[in-house]
Amino acid sequence: MDAFYQFIKNINQVVWGLPMILLLLGTHAFYTIKLRFVQRFTFLGIRLSVKKDDTGEGDVSSFASLATILAATLGTGNIIGISTAVALGGPGAIFWCWITGIFGMATSYAECYLSIRFRKKTANGNYVGGPMYVLEQGLHSKSLAIIFSLCTLAASFGVGCTTQANSITTTTSATWNLSPSTVGFITAIVCGLVIVGGVKSISTVCTRLVPAMGLFYIVSCFIILIINRSFLLQAIRLIVSSAFTSHAATGGFIGSTIIIAARQGVAKGLFTNEAGLGSAAIAAASAKTEDPSRQALVSMTATFWDTVIMCAVTGLVIVSNLLHFPDSIAGLSNAELTTAAFAVIPFGKVLLSFSLIAFAIATLIGWSFFGESAAYYLFGDKGIQIYKIFYIVMIYIGAVLSLDLVWELSDLVNAIMAFPNLIALLLLYKLVPKYSKKT
């Protein structure tokens, strides 16, 4: 097993090397230019997300669709992933993660637009969409559509399910010494009650959970930043300078090269906001809208909230804390730099634990819908119920297992998912118009 783990890890070092970085950032840059920096409409997209619009056909509101995307993306990657990125890639990884988010918004707009354009209505009246339908109907490649759907299924059980469940039990065991088996069983039951209700049940819970957990985490981070305010400018300068220069290990930071910082930042950026992965497009297709451009703009803001805001804030919290309290990470793992930062405030560890649990539960619920959509594409209605049962069981299994291998496999599956989706985006670019306020 150790040999297989190392084998997958070596593959990821190649897959997530320079070619994938160039493909991702190249696609992000291409659509940013083609759409004439659609990111400038971010605040309009935010306003539209909370504006009621029942004029079009679909299953859920624009905000519910956005909340489902955020539920899946605002996961432990925003906390643990950023901590690991800084530990392995240095402070510069935060810059590359942030850049991935800024430019990735244009890619998110494009993939959500195409998903809504090629979505279809099922026999029971629900709307389904996503890259699998874009690949089949737009690119006329059934084989790539099947590959994408299979990878989505695998990702839902990996990054969307078992890793999140394991994060919950790891947190509850460390903070309150609770039994992983008991916590895993409770988590499976709670999430299962939501999942069995389908897209409308999932979106309803997400519209309540996502804003509350996001606000709670941001407020906690700002308290830490106030404590570290004397080191904020230095932290920002270090993040930017480290992105373009190799540096030796100093203080609480390990040494890093530019390519390692970029690899960690881009990989964690994709892992957290999923721009280019195609998962957000699945949720966008269920929104009530008669204008794909409008909903694409709304869905695009998920990347803004997830990476441009949440990941950047987490990164600043970590780096400013390392500058202020360099000895605070002594004896901690790569994934615990955020834990060290939260330790400076009263009950900080408990606050972070609650945030991790809420984020993980939201991801469990959001990713179940992505996997369900893939199961429907591959097997039709008969596959959905089997998928839901298996997914709920996997929540429990993930809660009680050691998942180092699953994390590495998840990174590999993400890359395989991203590849056909990015190819479709690049080949179908003529079908994606630039956004106009008149649309």
C-alpha positions as CSV (number, residue, x, y, z in Angstrom):
1,M,0.0,0.0,0.0
2,D,2.9,2.4,0.8
3,A,4.4,1.7,-2.6
4,F,1.0,2.4,-4.3
5,Y,0.6,5.6,-2.3
6,Q,4.1,6.8,-3.4
7,F,3.3,5.8,-7.0
8,I,0.2,8.0,-7.0
9,K,2.1,10.8,-5.3
10,N,4.7,10.7,-8.0
11,I,2.1,10.8,-10.7
12,N,0.5,13.8,-9.1
13,Q,3.9,15.6,-9.1
14,V,3.9,15.1,-12.9
15,V,0.2,15.8,-13.6
16,W,0.2,18.9,-11.4
17,G,3.4,20.1,-12.9
18,L,4.1,22.8,-15.4
19,P,1.7,21.5,-18.1
20,M,-1.4,21.5,-15.9
21,I,-0.4,24.9,-14.4
22,L,-0.1,26.3,-17.9
23,L,-3.3,24.7,-19.1
24,L,-5.3,26.0,-16.2
25,L,-3.8,29.5,-16.1
26,G,-3.8,29.6,-19.9
27,T,-7.6,28.9,-20.0
28,H,-8.3,31.4,-17.3
29,A,-6.2,34.1,-19.1
30,F,-7.8,33.2,-22.4
31,Y,-11.4,33.7,-21.2
32,T,-10.4,36.7,-19.2
33,I,-9.2,38.4,-22.4
34,K,-12.0,36.9,-24.6
35,L,-14.8,38.1,-22.2
36,R,-13.0,41.4,-21.8
37,F,-12.4,40.9,-18.1
38,V,-15.9,39.8,-17.1
39,Q,-14.6,39.9,-13.5
40,R,-15.4,43.6,-13.6
41,F,-19.1,42.6,-13.2
42,T,-18.5,40.7,-10.0
43,F,-20.5,43.1,-7.8
44,L,-23.3,43.1,-10.3
45,G,-23.3,39.3,-10.1
46,I,-23.5,39.5,-6.3
47,R,-26.5,41.9,-6.5
48,L,-28.2,39.6,-9.0
49,S,-27.6,36.6,-6.8
50,V,-29.9,38.0,-4.1
51,K,-32.4,39.4,-6.5
52,K,-35.5,37.2,-7.0
53,D,-36.0,36.0,-10.5
54,D,-38.6,33.4,-11.3
55,T,-39.1,34.3,-14.9
56,G,-37.1,31.4,-16.3
57,E,-37.4,27.6,-16.1
58,G,-35.4,25.6,-13.6
59,D,-35.5,23.8,-10.3
60,V,-34.1,26.3,-7.8
61,S,-33.4,30.0,-7.4
62,S,-30.2,31.7,-8.5
63,F,-29.1,32.1,-4.9
64,A,-29.9,28.5,-4.1
65,S,-27.8,27.4,-7.1
66,L,-25.0,29.6,-5.9
67,A,-25.3,28.4,-2.4
68,T,-25.0,24.8,-3.6
69,I,-21.8,25.7,-5.5
70,L,-20.4,27.4,-2.4
71,A,-21.4,24.5,-0.1
72,A,-19.3,22.2,-2.2
73,T,-16.3,24.5,-2.7
74,L,-16.2,26.2,0.8
75,G,-14.8,23.0,2.3
76,T,-11.8,22.1,4.4
77,G,-9.6,23.1,1.4
78,N,-10.1,26.7,2.5
79,I,-8.5,25.9,5.8
80,I,-6.4,22.7,5.7
81,G,-5.6,23.1,2.0
82,I,-4.3,26.6,2.4
83,S,-2.3,25.6,5.4
84,T,-0.7,22.8,3.4
85,A,0.0,25.1,0.5
86,V,1.9,27.5,2.7
87,A,3.8,24.8,4.5
88,L,4.9,23.1,1.2
89,G,5.1,26.0,-1.2
90,G,5.8,29.0,1.1
91,P,3.9,32.2,1.4
92,G,4.1,32.7,-2.4
93,A,1.6,29.8,-2.8
94,I,-1.1,32.2,-1.5
95,F,-0.4,34.6,-4.3
96,W,-0.8,31.9,-7.0
97,C,-3.9,30.6,-5.4
98,W,-5.4,34.1,-5.4
99,I,-4.4,34.6,-9.0
100,T,-6.0,31.3,-9.9
101,G,-9.2,32.6,-8.3
102,I,-9.1,36.0,-10.0
103,F,-8.6,34.7,-13.5
104,G,-10.6,31.5,-12.8
105,M,-13.8,33.6,-12.5
106,A,-13.8,34.0,-16.3
107,T,-13.5,30.2,-16.8
108,S,-16.2,29.6,-14.2
109,Y,-18.5,32.0,-16.2
110,A,-17.8,30.2,-19.4
111,E,-18.4,26.7,-18.1
112,C,-21.6,27.7,-16.3
113,Y,-22.8,29.5,-19.4
114,L,-22.3,26.4,-21.6
115,S,-23.8,24.1,-19.0
116,I,-27.0,26.1,-18.9
117,R,-27.1,26.4,-22.7
118,F,-26.8,22.6,-23.1
119,R,-28.9,21.5,-20.1
120,K,-31.9,19.3,-20.7
121,K,-35.3,18.6,-19.0
122,T,-35.8,15.1,-17.7
123,A,-39.0,13.1,-17.9
124,N,-39.9,14.0,-14.3
125,G,-39.5,17.8,-15.1
126,N,-36.2,18.4,-13.5
127,Y,-33.2,20.2,-15.2
128,V,-29.8,18.5,-15.6
129,G,-26.6,19.8,-17.0
130,G,-22.9,20.1,-16.6
131,P,-19.8,19.4,-18.6
132,M,-21.0,15.9,-19.5
133,Y,-23.8,17.4,-21.6
134,V,-21.5,20.0,-23.0
135,L,-19.1,17.3,-24.1
136,E,-21.8,15.2,-25.6
137,Q,-24.0,17.8,-27.3
138,G,-21.5,20.6,-27.9
139,L,-18.3,18.7,-28.6
140,H,-20.1,15.6,-29.8
141,S,-17.8,13.4,-27.7
142,K,-19.8,10.8,-25.8
143,S,-16.6,9.0,-24.6
144,L,-15.2,12.2,-23.0
145,A,-18.6,12.8,-21.4
146,I,-18.5,9.3,-19.9
147,I,-15.0,9.8,-18.7
148,F,-15.9,13.1,-17.0
149,S,-19.0,11.6,-15.4
150,L,-17.0,8.6,-14.0
151,C,-14.4,11.0,-12.6
152,T,-17.1,13.1,-11.1
153,L,-18.5,10.0,-9.4
154,A,-15.0,9.1,-8.1
155,A,-14.4,12.6,-6.9
156,S,-17.8,12.7,-5.1
157,F,-16.8,9.7,-3.1
158,G,-13.2,11.0,-2.6
159,V,-12.8,14.7,-2.2
160,G,-16.5,15.3,-1.7
161,C,-17.3,12.5,0.7
162,T,-14.7,10.4,2.5
163,T,-12.0,13.2,3.0
164,Q,-14.6,15.6,4.4
165,A,-16.1,13.0,6.7
166,N,-12.6,12.1,7.9
167,S,-11.9,15.8,8.5
168,I,-14.9,16.0,10.8
169,T,-13.9,13.0,12.9
170,T,-10.3,14.1,13.0
171,T,-11.5,17.5,14.3
172,T,-13.9,16.1,16.9
173,S,-11.4,13.6,18.1
174,A,-8.7,16.2,18.6
175,T,-11.0,18.8,20.1
176,W,-13.4,16.8,22.2
177,N,-12.0,13.3,22.2
178,L,-15.2,11.9,20.6
179,S,-15.4,8.5,19.0
180,P,-14.9,8.6,15.2
181,S,-17.4,5.7,14.8
182,T,-20.1,7.6,16.7
183,V,-19.4,10.9,15.0
184,G,-19.3,9.2,11.6
185,F,-22.6,7.5,12.2
186,I,-24.3,10.8,13.2
187,T,-22.8,12.6,10.3
188,A,-24.0,10.0,7.8
189,I,-27.6,10.2,9.3
190,V,-27.8,14.0,9.3
191,C,-26.4,14.4,5.8
192,G,-28.4,11.4,4.6
193,L,-31.7,13.1,5.6
194,V,-30.8,16.0,3.4
195,I,-29.4,14.1,0.5
196,V,-32.4,11.8,0.0
197,G,-34.5,14.9,-0.6
198,G,-32.7,15.7,-3.9
199,V,-31.7,19.0,-5.3
200,K,-34.4,21.1,-3.7
201,S,-33.7,19.7,-0.2
202,I,-30.0,20.2,-0.8
203,S,-30.3,23.8,-2.0
204,T,-32.7,24.7,0.8
205,V,-30.2,23.6,3.5
206,C,-27.3,25.2,1.6
207,T,-29.0,28.6,1.5
208,R,-29.2,28.6,5.3
209,L,-25.9,27.0,6.1
210,V,-23.5,28.7,3.7
211,P,-24.1,32.4,4.6
212,A,-24.0,31.5,8.4
213,M,-20.8,29.5,8.3
214,G,-19.0,31.9,5.9
215,L,-19.8,34.9,8.1
216,F,-18.8,33.0,11.3
217,Y,-15.4,32.1,9.8
218,I,-14.7,35.5,8.3
219,V,-15.4,37.3,11.6
220,S,-13.1,34.9,13.4
221,C,-10.3,35.6,10.9
222,F,-10.7,39.4,11.1
223,I,-10.3,39.2,14.9
224,I,-6.9,37.4,14.3
225,L,-5.9,39.9,11.7
226,I,-6.6,42.8,14.1
227,I,-4.3,41.1,16.6
228,N,-1.6,40.7,13.9
229,R,-2.3,44.1,12.4
230,S,1.3,45.3,12.8
231,F,2.4,42.4,10.5
232,L,-0.2,42.7,7.8
233,L,1.8,44.8,5.3
234,Q,4.8,42.7,5.9
235,A,2.7,39.6,5.3
236,I,1.4,41.0,2.0
237,R,4.8,41.9,0.8
238,L,6.2,38.5,1.7
239,I,3.3,36.7,-0.1
240,V,3.9,38.7,-3.3
241,S,7.7,38.6,-3.3
242,S,7.8,34.9,-2.5
243,A,5.7,34.1,-5.6
244,F,8.5,35.3,-7.9
245,T,11.6,34.4,-6.0
246,S,13.1,31.2,-4.5
247,H,13.9,31.5,-0.9
248,A,15.6,29.5,1.8
249,A,14.0,28.3,5.0
250,T,13.7,31.1,7.6
251,G,11.8,31.5,10.8
252,G,8.5,29.5,10.6
253,F,8.8,29.2,6.8
254,I,10.3,26.3,4.8
255,G,12.3,26.9,1.7
256,S,10.6,26.9,-1.7
257,T,11.1,27.5,-5.4
258,I,8.9,29.5,-7.7
259,I,7.6,26.3,-9.4
260,I,6.7,24.7,-6.1
261,A,4.9,27.8,-4.9
262,A,3.0,28.0,-8.2
263,R,2.2,24.3,-8.2
264,Q,0.9,24.3,-4.6
265,G,-1.1,27.6,-5.2
266,V,-2.7,26.5,-8.5
267,A,-3.5,23.0,-7.3
268,K,-5.1,24.3,-4.0
269,G,-6.8,27.1,-5.9
270,L,-8.5,24.5,-8.2
271,F,-9.2,22.3,-5.2
272,T,-11.0,25.0,-3.3
273,N,-12.9,27.0,-6.1
274,E,-13.1,24.2,-8.7
275,A,-12.9,26.7,-11.6
276,G,-12.1,24.6,-14.6
277,L,-13.1,21.4,-12.9
278,G,-16.7,21.7,-14.2
279,S,-18.5,20.8,-10.9
280,A,-20.0,24.3,-10.4
281,A,-21.5,24.1,-13.9
282,I,-23.6,21.1,-12.7
283,A,-25.3,23.2,-10.0
284,A,-25.7,26.2,-12.3
285,A,-27.8,24.2,-14.7
286,S,-30.5,23.7,-12.1
287,A,-31.1,27.4,-11.6
288,K,-34.3,29.2,-12.7
289,T,-33.3,31.5,-15.5
290,E,-34.1,32.4,-19.1
291,D,-30.7,34.0,-19.6
292,P,-27.6,31.8,-19.4
293,S,-25.4,34.9,-19.2
294,R,-27.2,36.2,-16.1
295,Q,-26.9,32.9,-14.2
296,A,-23.3,32.4,-15.4
297,L,-22.4,35.8,-13.9
298,V,-24.1,34.8,-10.6
299,S,-22.3,31.4,-10.5
300,M,-19.0,33.1,-11.3
301,T,-19.2,34.9,-7.9
302,A,-18.7,31.6,-6.1
303,T,-15.1,31.7,-7.2
304,F,-14.8,35.2,-5.9
305,W,-16.2,34.3,-2.5
306,D,-14.3,31.1,-2.2
307,T,-10.8,32.0,-3.4
308,V,-10.5,35.8,-3.7
309,I,-12.0,36.3,-0.3
310,M,-11.9,33.2,1.9
311,C,-8.6,31.7,0.8
312,A,-6.9,35.1,0.8
313,V,-8.1,35.8,4.3
314,T,-6.9,32.4,5.5
315,G,-3.6,33.0,3.9
316,L,-3.1,36.3,5.5
317,V,-4.1,34.9,8.9
318,I,-1.5,32.1,8.5
319,V,1.4,34.3,7.2
320,S,0.8,37.2,9.6
321,N,0.7,34.8,12.5
322,L,4.0,33.1,11.5
323,L,5.6,36.6,11.4
324,H,4.1,37.6,14.7
325,F,4.4,34.3,16.5
326,P,7.1,32.2,14.6
327,D,7.3,29.6,17.4
328,S,3.6,28.9,17.4
329,I,3.9,26.1,14.9
330,A,6.4,24.1,16.8
331,G,5.4,20.4,16.7
332,L,2.5,21.0,14.4
333,S,1.9,19.3,11.0
334,N,1.6,21.0,7.6
335,A,-2.2,21.0,7.9
336,E,-2.2,22.8,11.3
337,L,-0.8,26.2,10.5
338,T,-4.3,27.6,10.7
339,T,-4.8,25.9,14.0
340,A,-1.7,27.8,15.3
341,A,-3.1,31.1,14.1
342,F,-6.5,30.6,15.8
343,A,-4.8,29.7,19.0
344,V,-4.1,33.4,19.7
345,I,-7.7,34.1,20.4
346,P,-9.8,32.8,23.3
347,F,-11.5,29.5,22.4
348,G,-9.8,29.8,19.0
349,K,-9.3,26.0,18.6
350,V,-13.0,25.4,19.3
351,L,-14.1,28.2,16.9
352,L,-11.9,26.7,14.2
353,S,-13.2,23.2,14.9
354,F,-16.8,24.4,14.5
355,S,-15.8,26.1,11.2
356,L,-14.1,22.9,9.9
357,I,-17.1,20.8,10.8
358,A,-19.6,23.2,9.1
359,F,-17.5,23.5,6.0
360,A,-17.1,19.7,5.7
361,I,-20.8,19.1,6.2
362,A,-21.6,21.6,3.6
363,T,-19.2,20.0,1.1
364,L,-20.7,16.6,1.9
365,I,-24.1,17.8,1.0
366,G,-23.1,19.9,-2.1
367,W,-20.9,17.2,-3.7
368,S,-23.6,14.6,-3.2
369,F,-25.6,16.6,-5.8
370,F,-22.7,16.6,-8.3
371,G,-22.2,12.9,-7.9
372,E,-26.0,12.3,-8.3
373,S,-26.0,14.2,-11.5
374,A,-23.1,12.1,-12.8
375,A,-25.0,8.9,-11.7
376,Y,-28.1,10.1,-13.6
377,Y,-26.1,10.7,-16.8
378,L,-24.5,7.3,-16.6
379,F,-27.3,5.1,-15.4
380,G,-30.5,7.2,-15.5
381,D,-33.1,7.3,-12.6
382,K,-32.3,3.8,-11.5
383,G,-28.7,4.8,-10.6
384,I,-29.7,7.7,-8.4
385,Q,-31.1,5.8,-5.4
386,I,-28.2,3.3,-5.4
387,Y,-25.7,6.2,-5.6
388,K,-27.4,8.0,-2.6
389,I,-27.2,4.9,-0.4
390,F,-23.6,4.2,-1.4
391,Y,-22.7,7.8,-0.8
392,I,-24.2,7.8,2.7
393,V,-22.4,4.6,3.6
394,M,-19.1,6.1,2.3
395,I,-19.6,9.0,4.7
396,Y,-19.3,6.6,7.6
397,I,-16.4,4.7,6.0
398,G,-14.5,7.8,5.4
399,A,-15.0,8.9,9.0
400,V,-13.2,5.9,10.4
401,L,-10.4,5.4,7.9
402,S,-6.9,6.9,7.4
403,L,-7.1,8.8,4.1
404,D,-3.6,9.9,3.0
405,L,-4.0,7.7,-0.2
406,V,-7.5,9.1,-0.8
407,W,-6.2,12.7,-0.8
408,E,-3.6,11.8,-3.4
409,L,-6.2,9.9,-5.5
410,S,-8.5,12.9,-5.2
411,D,-5.9,15.2,-6.6
412,L,-5.4,12.8,-9.5
413,V,-9.1,12.5,-10.2
414,N,-9.5,16.3,-10.2
415,A,-6.8,16.6,-12.9
416,I,-8.6,13.9,-15.0
417,M,-11.9,15.8,-14.6
418,A,-10.4,19.1,-15.4
419,F,-8.7,18.0,-18.6
420,P,-11.9,17.1,-20.8
421,N,-13.7,20.1,-19.4
422,L,-10.9,22.5,-20.2
423,I,-10.6,21.0,-23.7
424,A,-14.3,21.6,-24.3
425,L,-14.0,25.2,-23.0
426,L,-11.2,25.9,-25.4
427,L,-12.8,24.3,-28.4
428,L,-16.3,25.8,-27.8
429,Y,-15.1,29.3,-27.1
430,K,-17.1,30.8,-30.0
431,L,-20.3,29.8,-28.2
432,V,-19.6,31.9,-25.1
433,P,-20.5,35.6,-25.7
434,K,-19.0,38.4,-23.6
435,Y,-21.4,39.6,-20.9
436,S,-23.4,42.7,-21.5
437,K,-25.7,44.4,-19.0
438,K,-28.4,44.4,-21.6
439,T,-28.5,40.6,-21.5
